Amino acid sequence: MARRRSREKEPSKEDYQLKEQLKIEEGIFDNRTVLRIGKMFSKGVVASMEFIIARGKEADVYLADAGEKVGKNFVALKIFRLENARFQNRIKYIEGDPRFGRVKNDVFSIVATWCKKEYGNLLVAEAAEVHAPRPYAFNGNVLAMEFIGREGKPSKRMREETLDEPEKVLDIILEDTRKLYASELVHADLSEYNILMLDGMPYMIDFGQAVHIKHPDSMRFLERDVANILHYFSKKYGIERDGQETLSAITK
């Protein structure tokens, strides 16, 4: 009589789906990352992974079909690279932020804190009604958030678009910057590279480096954000705004 297979040894549906979806990325994700992506499946945040939609120096972003707990069709899954030594240079955005203590000087601890920090910053942006992706969940080096795009096609960065109403867009960006500051947050890396355009509306992205206004460099970061945006709109669209007046309107 043949022995019956133990149900406990059978792979779960989520594990099976995950292994199938990650076949195209075999050798790219380490075991810890695979387990953390699996958590997104089991929590109902992600139903399946589709394909990569953005490659960055520190992270890649994948399009994923949304799970049952997300009320939209798609999810953007941001996966931070654990082997990336560039994160060692990001400590300055963590230390000095009163929301975080000292972080162990190893890549995984830094990356995990960075991921948690971006999730928390996106929550602040959402509460402030800033145009930014809504955060869904995070685990280790994996962040699930709202997909900005249409029918699975990601929105373009602002620098890749020619705006129909550039002055209106500039006003929205500056107002969102003001709302963030009123919520005690500074983006700290704002530029035409970190803004996506959807239906004429600018969406700020990449909030990992955003800092609390009590961070010792927060005002310097804010001044840099404002200067970057004003320079871009001046150079491309000929829109001139006074930097100090703009900064004062944001911080008043």
JOZIZI-V723637 format. One record per helix or strand of 2 or more residues. SS is the DSSP state (2 for helix, 1 for strand). FROM is the first residue (numbers start at 1). LEN is the number of residues. If there is no record, write none. Layout:
SS;FROM;LEN + SS;FROM;LEN
This chain:
2;7;3 + 2;13;13 + 2;31;12 + 1;46;10 + 1;59;8 + 1;74;7 + 2;85;9 + 2;107;21 + 1;135;5 + 1;142;5 + 1;149;2 + 1;153;2 + 1;156;2 + 2;158;3 + 2;166;17 + 1;185;2 + 1;195;4 + 1;201;4 + 1;211;2 + 2;218;20 + 2;243;9
